[in-house]
Amino acid sequence: MGYIDPETVDSPKASWKLTKVVYNSSPGQGGWSVAEGDWEGDPCLGVRWNGDESEPGVGNPQSRGYPTWFIVPEGLEDAIRREIKFLNETQGAVSCKIWKPDEYQTGAWRVEVSVPQSSGTLVFSLPSLQNRSCHADKGYARAVDGELRGCFVDGTWLGDVYSNGIAEDENPTKIDAVRNAFIENVMRALAYYHAP
């Protein structure tokens, strides 16, 4: 089946009632979602991974082949609501362009990520994706705790992404998923940078 629209996830019907999806990281393309709903009459938050068109199944969690929600423990709800509020407020603040320059071989892509310059010196984790490798341009990387991370310069990060160990046309990690991973990792770094 692949991608499951979180708006349609209503199992188990005897216990769960969807009120509204409050965040969807990548509509129509996989990613994860958070929803408000009722579990056996009590208000709650649910979280799920929506699946991807390139993979079988119905995302996660699921029960007997039906997509379901993971009910967030009450003690974690406030933290998740704060994160979702931040993500919704800053949606569109991160721009990620991925393209194939004429001089690049098949399987090699150029990446430019932009954030508001007021973000200061922002460092983020480079995406770790199946069959993809990400590399920062010189001057756009910084070692943090033994890990090489991306580093913005004047609101921009530059680098490359390669198909790793598989032909580009057979790569299950599509470029849209790469773009979404960059945006999510940078958004996470922005949230940390702006945390009170």
N, C-alpha and C positions, 0 to 999 in steps of 0.2 A: 504494500500500500504506500509506504513512504511517508511523506509529510501529512500530518493530521492537523487541521485547523482547530486551535484550542477552543474556539467558540462552540464547537460541536461535541466536546468531550463531556458526556453526562452520565458516565458509569462510576460506581454502581448506583442505578436509579433509586434504589430503596433508601440509600444513605446520603447521596450527594445531590445538591441543587446549585447550579452555576448562577451567580448573580451577574458578574461581569469580569472580563479579562482586563486586568489593569496594566499589564505590560506584555509585549510580544517582541522579543529581541530581533527577529527577522521574519516578518509576515510572509507566508508562502514559500519559505526557503529552509525551514528547519528551525534551529535555535531553540530557545526556551521561553516559557511563559509563566506568569503569575496571575492567579484569578482570585477574586472574592467569591465566596459561596457559603452554603450552609451544609454542615455535616450533621445529620440526624437532628436538625433543627437549631444547631448552634452555629453562629457566624464563625468563619474561619478563612484562612488563606490556603490555596493549593498551588503547587509548583509542578511543572512537568517539562520534559524535553519533547519537542514536537515531532521528532523523526525527520527524515530527509528523503527526498525523491530518489536519491541514488542508493538507498538501502531498503531492504524489506522490513516489514513490521509496522508497528503503530506508535513508535516513540516509547518513552519510558516515564512513569511506570505504566504497566498494563496488567490486566487480569484476564486470563483465559482468552487472550487475543483482543480484548477490548481496551481502548485507551482510558486511563484513569488519571487522577491527580494524587500527588503526595501531599497529605495534609500536614501543614507546617505546625510544629509544636508551639504552643501559646507563647513560650518564653522567647521565641525567635521572631515573632510577628513584627514587633516594633522595628527591629533592625532591618528586616526585609522591606517594610513600608518606607523607611527612610531612604533605602537604596533605590527603590522604585521611584520615589518622588524625585530624587536627584537625576535618575536616568531620564525620566519624562521631561524634567525642566531643561536638561542639557541636550536633549535629542536634537540632532542637527548641528551641534557645536563641533563635532568631529567629522572631518571630511576625509575620505580615503579614495584615492584614484589608483586604479591598477590598469596598466595597458602594456601592449607588446610593441616596443619600438622596432622600426624596420630592421635595424642592425642586430637585434636579438634573435637567437635561435628559438625554435619551437620548444616550449617548456620553460622559457625564461620570461619573467615579467618585471616591469618597473613599478615601484610603489611610491606614492607620495601621500603622506598623512598630514593634515593641518588641524591645528587647534587655535583657540583665541590666544594671542600673544600674551595676554594678562596671566596665562597659566604658569609663567615663570619657567624655570628649568625643570621640565617634566621628563621623568624616566619611566619607562613601561616595559613589561615583559613581552618579548617577541612571541608571536603565536607559535605553539607547538602543535603541528597538524600532521595527520597521516599523509605520507607520501609528498610532503612539501617541506622545503627548507627556506628559512628567512634569513637574510643577511643585510646588515646596516652598511651604508656608505661610510667612508672614512670621516670621522668627526661626529657621526650620528649614533655612536655606541658608547656605553659606559659599563665597566665591570662593577657589579653590586653583589656582595656576598658570594663571590666566586662564579657568578652567572653574568653572561654578556647580555645587556639589555639595550633597548632603543632609547635614544636621548634626543629630544627636540632641540632644534637650534632656530631661534627667532620664530617659533610657532610652527615649524615644519620638520618632518622626519622623512628621510630619503633612504631607499634601499631596493633590494631585489628579492623576488620569490622564485623558486625553481621547483619543477616537478622532480621528485627525488626517488629514483629507483623504479620508475614506471613511465611509460609514454604519456605525453600530455593528454591525448584523446582517450586514454584508458584510466586517467587519474580520478578516483572516486571523490577527492576533495576538490570541488569546483571552485573557480575564482570568486564567485559570490560568497562562498563559505569562508574563503581567505579574507575577503574584504570585511565581512561581519566579525571575524575573529580579531582583526586589527582594531576595529572600532570598539569592540567590547573590552579589549585589553587596555586601550587608551582611556576609555570611559572609567574603567576601574581605577586607573592611576589618577585620573582627575578627581574621582570621588575621594581617594585617599589624600590627595593634595589639598582639597577643600574641606576635609573633615575638621570639625571644631576641636 
